[in-house]
Amino acid sequence: MDVGTQHFFPSYGWDNITDGQVYTDEVELALMAEDLGFDVVWAVEHHFEDYSFCPDNTQLLSYIAGKTSRIDVGTAAVIMPWNEPMRVAEKVAMLDELSGGRVRFGIGRGLSRFEYGRMRGIEMSESRERFDEGSVMVMDALETGVIKGDGPFYPQEPAPIRPKPSRSFAGRTYAVASSDDSIDSCARLGAAMVMFADRSWKSRLPSIEQWRELHQKYNDSPPPIPLVCDFIYCHEDAAVAQARAEEHLSIYLASVLSHYEIMGDHFADLKGYDAYAKASGALNKMGDAGFLSGFLQATAYGTPQQIIDKLAERRALIGDFEFAPAFRFGGLPQDQAVASMELFAAEVLPTLHTW
């Protein structure tokens, strides 16, 4: 199993923390990852709110790449509708050149009405079309060294990408896929499916199988291994692990509900978000407590052996997957996040690497 670390840069849940301290703490964990034996440092793109703020993950990862020598760096994800395709292709190509080919390129289309509302001239109802048009342009540019497009959102006369990509990104591309149309887009791109540990894995399995079937259909080749992003708290004492994980994961989940307005009715009026409208209705029936219960059951936390056992059960159900746990979330004190990550690396990571 390939195991990375996921970095969100949240301040939600910490009292009186500055943005600078958020970056100090999160970067500390990212720079620990190489020495601890992890395979990738993944960074998100988010804007404006305490939920998460990393406005340019390629810039962040250029710093991480410059401070390390072995570990890969990955975008999870560049939100394509918020970014001009030519600039994305240029940034990713340059980062790959500077890092010696260590980039994994992940993309998504965005779900937050708050973020879309502050992106000038970008309508959330256009997100699917913008994603599909821009992502194909960037993927082609990273393979050919030339970006071009004749679509309605990003008309682009052919232009060279410099530095010209010197390595293929085949096998290094990922796309967040939760809704049916995102699963279809991910498969058409030939990308690995990216998902979050936010619901039961039994209920998630049909969408994974759908992506696998569509990938085979569109690309006439077996699908790559999907990537699962999780939230981990690891401690030697099971009772301590449960108490701390449930406390801080519940705080994190509150930030999710606030940022994404998951239970809001606005998805019903947004083109391309039908799946989220249906999910919103189901979650409202379930209530906050039911959502939290399902979320906690989906994540992997506990003692090292408990985490190994939970991940083994997940693997038996959905098959092999790449893994990207986040160790800092929901107001968890930095010393506890560091200790959790170190214990995971010492006692869980070696086992995962044998899978």
C-alpha positions in Angstrom: 0.0 0.0 0.0 1.1 3.5 -0.9 0.6 5.8 2.1 0.8 9.6 2.2 -0.1 12.4 4.5 -3.0 14.8 3.9 -2.7 18.5 4.9 -5.8 20.7 5.2 -4.5 23.9 7.0 -7.6 24.3 9.2 -8.0 26.8 12.1 -11.5 25.7 13.1 -11.4 24.3 16.6 -8.3 26.0 17.9 -8.7 29.0 20.2 -6.9 32.2 19.2 -4.7 30.5 16.7 -3.1 32.7 14.0 -3.0 31.8 10.4 0.8 31.8 10.7 0.7 29.3 13.5 -1.6 27.1 11.4 1.0 27.0 8.7 3.9 26.4 11.1 2.1 23.4 12.6 0.9 21.9 9.4 4.2 22.3 7.6 6.0 20.7 10.6 3.9 17.6 10.0 4.4 17.7 6.3 8.2 17.9 6.7 8.2 15.0 9.2 6.6 12.7 6.6 9.7 11.9 4.6 11.9 10.8 7.6 9.0 8.8 9.0 8.7 6.7 5.8 5.6 8.1 4.2 5.3 8.1 0.4 3.5 11.3 -0.5 2.6 14.7 1.0 -0.8 15.7 -0.3 -2.2 19.3 0.0 -5.7 20.6 -0.6 -6.9 23.8 -2.2 -9.3 25.8 -0.1 -10.0 29.5 0.4 -11.3 32.1 2.9 -12.6 30.1 5.9 -11.4 28.5 9.1 -12.4 25.1 7.6 -9.3 25.1 5.4 -7.1 27.6 3.7 -4.4 26.6 1.2 -5.1 28.9 -1.8 -2.3 27.5 -4.0 -1.2 24.0 -3.2 1.4 23.9 -6.0 3.2 26.8 -4.3 3.0 25.0 -0.9 4.3 21.8 -2.4 7.2 23.6 -4.1 8.4 24.5 -0.6 7.9 20.9 0.6 9.7 19.5 -2.4 12.6 21.9 -1.9 13.0 20.7 1.7 12.9 17.0 0.9 14.6 14.6 -1.5 12.6 11.5 -1.8 8.9 11.9 -1.0 6.3 12.6 -3.7 4.1 15.7 -3.5 0.5 15.7 -4.6 -2.4 18.1 -5.2 -5.6 16.8 -3.6 -6.9 18.7 -5.3 -6.5 21.6 -7.7 -10.1 22.9 -8.1 -10.2 23.3 -11.8 -13.2 25.7 -12.1 -11.3 28.2 -9.9 -8.1 28.1 -12.0 -7.2 29.0 -15.5 -6.1 25.8 -17.3 -2.9 27.3 -18.9 -1.7 28.5 -15.5 -2.4 25.1 -13.9 -0.5 23.3 -16.6 2.5 25.7 -16.3 2.6 25.4 -12.5 2.4 21.6 -12.4 5.0 21.2 -15.2 7.4 23.5 -13.4 6.8 21.8 -10.0 7.5 18.4 -11.6 10.7 19.7 -13.2 11.9 21.3 -9.9 11.1 18.2 -7.9 12.6 15.7 -10.3 9.4 14.1 -11.3 7.8 13.7 -7.8 4.4 15.3 -8.6 1.1 13.5 -8.4 -1.6 15.7 -9.9 -5.1 15.5 -8.4 -8.1 17.7 -9.5 -11.6 18.4 -8.3 -14.5 20.7 -9.1 -15.5 22.2 -5.7 -18.6 21.9 -3.5 -18.6 25.1 -1.3 -21.1 27.8 -2.2 -19.2 30.2 0.1 -16.0 29.7 -2.0 -17.7 29.9 -5.3 -19.5 33.0 -4.3 -16.2 34.8 -3.8 -14.6 33.6 -7.1 -15.3 36.5 -9.4 -17.1 35.6 -12.5 -17.3 31.8 -11.8 -20.8 30.4 -11.3 -21.2 27.3 -9.3 -23.8 26.1 -11.7 -21.1 26.0 -14.4 -18.7 23.9 -12.3 -19.3 20.6 -14.2 -18.7 22.2 -17.7 -15.7 24.2 -16.5 -14.2 21.1 -14.9 -14.7 18.9 -17.9 -13.4 21.5 -20.3 -10.4 22.6 -18.3 -9.3 19.2 -17.0 -9.0 17.8 -20.5 -6.9 20.8 -21.6 -4.5 20.4 -18.7 -4.1 16.7 -19.0 -3.4 17.0 -22.8 -0.9 19.8 -22.2 1.0 17.8 -19.6 1.4 15.0 -22.1 2.0 17.0 -25.3 3.7 20.2 -24.0 1.1 22.3 -25.8 -2.1 23.7 -24.3 -5.0 24.5 -26.6 -8.8 24.7 -26.3 -11.9 25.7 -28.3 -14.5 25.4 -25.6 -16.8 28.2 -24.4 -15.0 28.9 -21.1 -11.3 28.6 -21.9 -10.7 29.3 -25.6 -7.0 29.0 -26.0 -4.8 29.4 -29.1 -2.1 26.6 -29.0 0.7 27.7 -26.7 3.8 25.9 -25.5 4.1 24.9 -21.8 7.6 25.9 -20.6 9.3 24.3 -19.0 8.0 21.5 -21.3 6.9 18.5 -19.3 9.7 16.0 -19.6 7.9 13.0 -18.0 4.5 11.5 -18.7 1.8 12.0 -16.1 0.2 8.6 -16.9 -0.3 6.8 -13.6 0.1 10.1 -11.7 -3.3 11.7 -12.2 -6.2 11.7 -9.7 -9.7 13.1 -9.6 -12.1 13.6 -6.6 -15.2 11.6 -7.5 -18.3 11.4 -5.2 -21.3 12.1 -7.5 -22.2 10.0 -10.6 -21.1 12.6 -13.1 -17.8 13.1 -11.3 -17.2 9.4 -11.4 -17.8 9.4 -15.1 -15.5 12.4 -15.6 -12.8 10.7 -13.5 -13.0 7.5 -15.6 -12.9 9.4 -18.9 -9.7 11.1 -17.8 -8.1 7.8 -16.9 -7.5 9.2 -13.4 -7.4 7.4 -10.1 -10.6 7.9 -8.0 -10.1 10.1 -4.9 -12.6 9.7 -2.1 -12.9 10.7 1.6 -13.8 8.5 4.6 -17.1 10.2 5.2 -19.7 7.4 4.9 -19.9 3.6 5.2 -17.6 1.7 2.9 -20.4 -0.8 2.1 -22.5 2.1 0.7 -19.5 3.5 -1.1 -18.6 0.3 -2.9 -21.1 0.6 -5.7 -19.6 4.0 -6.8 -16.1 2.5 -6.7 -17.2 -0.4 -8.9 -19.0 2.0 -11.2 -15.8 3.9 -11.7 -13.8 0.7 -12.3 -16.2 -0.4 -15.0 -16.3 3.0 -16.7 -12.5 3.3 -16.6 -12.2 -0.1 -18.3 -14.8 1.0 -20.9 -13.3 4.4 -21.7 -9.6 3.4 -21.6 -9.6 -0.3 -22.5 -7.3 -0.9 -19.5 -7.6 -1.9 -15.9 -8.3 1.0 -13.5 -5.5 2.3 -11.2 -5.7 2.0 -7.5 -8.1 4.5 -5.9 -7.0 7.0 -3.2 -8.7 7.2 0.2 -8.3 10.3 2.3 -8.9 9.6 6.0 -8.6 11.2 9.5 -6.4 9.4 11.9 -5.8 9.6 15.6 -3.4 6.9 16.9 -2.6 6.2 20.6 -1.4 3.2 22.6 -4.4 3.4 24.9 -7.7 2.4 23.2 -9.8 4.5 25.6 -7.6 7.6 25.1 -7.6 7.1 21.3 -11.4 6.8 21.2 -12.1 9.8 23.5 -9.7 12.1 21.7 -10.6 11.0 18.2 -14.3 11.3 18.7 -13.9 14.8 20.4 -11.8 16.3 17.6 -13.5 14.5 14.7 -16.8 15.8 15.9 -15.4 19.3 15.8 -14.0 18.7 12.3 -17.3 17.4 11.2 -19.0 20.6 12.4 -16.6 22.6 10.2 -17.6 20.4 7.3 -21.3 21.0 7.9 -20.7 24.7 8.1 -18.4 25.1 5.2 -20.2 22.9 2.7 -23.8 23.5 4.0 -24.2 19.7 3.4 -27.7 19.7 4.8 -28.8 22.9 3.0 -31.5 22.9 0.3 -29.5 25.0 -2.2 -28.1 22.0 -4.1 -31.6 21.4 -5.5 -31.3 24.6 -7.5 -27.7 24.0 -8.7 -27.0 22.4 -12.1 -24.7 19.4 -11.7 -25.3 18.9 -8.0 -28.3 16.6 -8.1 -26.5 13.9 -6.1 -25.8 16.3 -3.3 -29.4 17.4 -3.2 -30.5 13.8 -2.7 -27.8 13.3 -0.1 -28.9 16.5 1.7 -32.4 15.1 2.1 -31.1 11.8 3.5 -28.8 13.6 5.9 -31.5 15.8 7.2 -33.6 12.8 8.0 -30.6 11.2 9.7 -29.7 14.3 11.7 -26.4 15.6 13.0 -26.0 12.7 15.4 -26.6 10.1 12.7 -24.2 11.8 10.3 -21.5 11.9 13.1 -22.1 8.2 13.9 -21.7 7.2 10.3 -18.6 9.4 9.9 -16.9 7.9 12.9 -17.6 4.4 11.7 -16.0 5.1 8.4 -12.8 6.6 9.7 -9.9 4.6 11.1 -8.7 5.6 14.6 -7.6 3.8 17.7 -4.5 1.8 18.8 -2.1 0.8 16.1 -3.6 -2.7 15.9 -7.2 -1.3 15.8 -6.3 0.9 12.9 -4.6 -2.0 11.0 -7.7 -4.1 11.6 -10.1 -1.4 10.4 -8.0 -0.8 7.3 -7.8 -4.5 6.6 -11.6 -4.8 6.8 -11.9 -1.9 4.4 -9.4 -3.4 2.0 -11.3 -6.8 2.0 -14.4 -4.9 1.0 -13.2 -2.4 -1.6 -9.9 -3.9 -2.7 -6.5 -2.3 -2.7 -6.3 1.5 -2.2 -3.7 4.2 -1.7 -4.1 5.9 1.7 -3.7 9.6 2.7 -4.5 10.2 6.4 -4.7 13.6 8.0 -3.3 13.9 11.5 -4.2 17.5 12.3 -7.9 18.4 12.6 -10.6 19.7 14.9 -8.5 21.6 17.4 -6.2 18.6 18.2 -3.2 20.0 20.1 0.0 19.9 18.0 1.9 17.7 20.4 -0.8 15.1 20.2 -0.9 15.3 16.4 2.9 14.8 16.2 2.7 11.9 18.7 -0.1 10.3 16.8 1.7 10.6 13.4 4.9 9.2 14.9 3.2 6.2 16.5 1.3 5.5 13.2 4.5 5.6 11.3 6.3 3.3 13.7 3.6 0.7 14.2 1.1 0.9 11.4 3.0 2.1 8.3 5.3 -0.9 8.1 2.4 -3.3 8.0 0.5 -1.2 5.4 3.6 -1.1 3.2 3.5 -4.9 3.0 0.0 -4.9 1.5 
